[in-house]
């Protein structure tokens, strides 16, 4: 849960509203050096207020289905790939993340 505190911007009070996130997932070690994972992420947003007036359409849900995997390349290097597919209208359509963790 994220709690947003109201702020004053140029004399006007802005409250972004709180959000509640839930993520359910699973990881499968498919070999000594590889793993696969899948997760469902959902976030519920409360309504944003501007000058004590609610902005319509700001209380919505965002959901993504995420699938990815990791491979160990060497003893100190791995590659991690994650593909996210948006499930709701305000989520990104596609998100691709590639990480190259290196241990020194």
N, C-alpha and C positions, 0 to 999 in steps of 0.2 A: 504494500500500500504506500502510495506517495501522497503526502499532505502538502498542499501549496498554501503559503501564507499570502494574504492580500497585500498588495503594494500600491503606493501612490505614484502615479506617473503623470507629471505635469498637472497636479492637483486633482486628478481623477483616480478613484479607487478601482483597481483591476484585481479580480480574483479568478485565477485559472481553474479552480476546482480541483478536487482530489481525483486520484485514479487508483484502481485496484487491478493488479495483474496476477494471472495464474498461468503456470507453465507445467505441462505434463509431458514426460518424455521417457525414452528408453534408449539404452546403449547396448550394443552387441559387440563383443570382442570376437571378430571373425577370424583372427589369426594372431600369432605372437606380435606382429608389427602393424596390424590394421584393426580399425574399429569402425562401426557404422552406427548412426543414431538417427532418431526421428523424434519430433516434439510438436506439440500443439500449444501455441501461445495465445492467450486472450487478455486484453486490457479493456476495462470499463472506465470511461471518463465521466466525471460529473460536469454539470453545466458551468460554463464560464460566465462571470458577471462583469459588466463594465458600467461604472457609475451606478451601482446597485440595480442594474437592469440585466436580466438574463438574456444571453445571446442565443437565439434559436439555432438548433443543429449542432451545438457544441457538446451535448451529452450523447455520446455514441460509444460503440464498441469497435475494437480493432482486433482482428485475428489473423494469425499466420500459421501455416503448416511448414515446418522446417525439416529438411533431410540433409544429412552430411556424412562425412567420414574423415578419418585421420590415418595417415601412413607414416611410419617411422622410416626416414631415409638413411640416417646414420645414427651413431650413438648419441649425437648432440643436436640433431636436426630432424624436424618432422614437417609435414605439410597437412593442413586442415582445410577442408572445403565445406561450405554450408550454403545450401540453396533454400530460400524461403519463398513461399507462394502465398500471396494475400488471399484471405478468405472473405473479407468484408470490403465494402466500398471505400472506406477511408484508410485501408492498409495499402502499403506499396504492392503493386502487381507482382513484381519479382525482386528479390534481393539476393545477391551473390556475394559471399564473403570468402576470401582466401587468406589464410594466415600461414606464416612460415616461422614457427617458434624455433629459436636457436638458443641452446644452453652453452654458456661460456665457462 
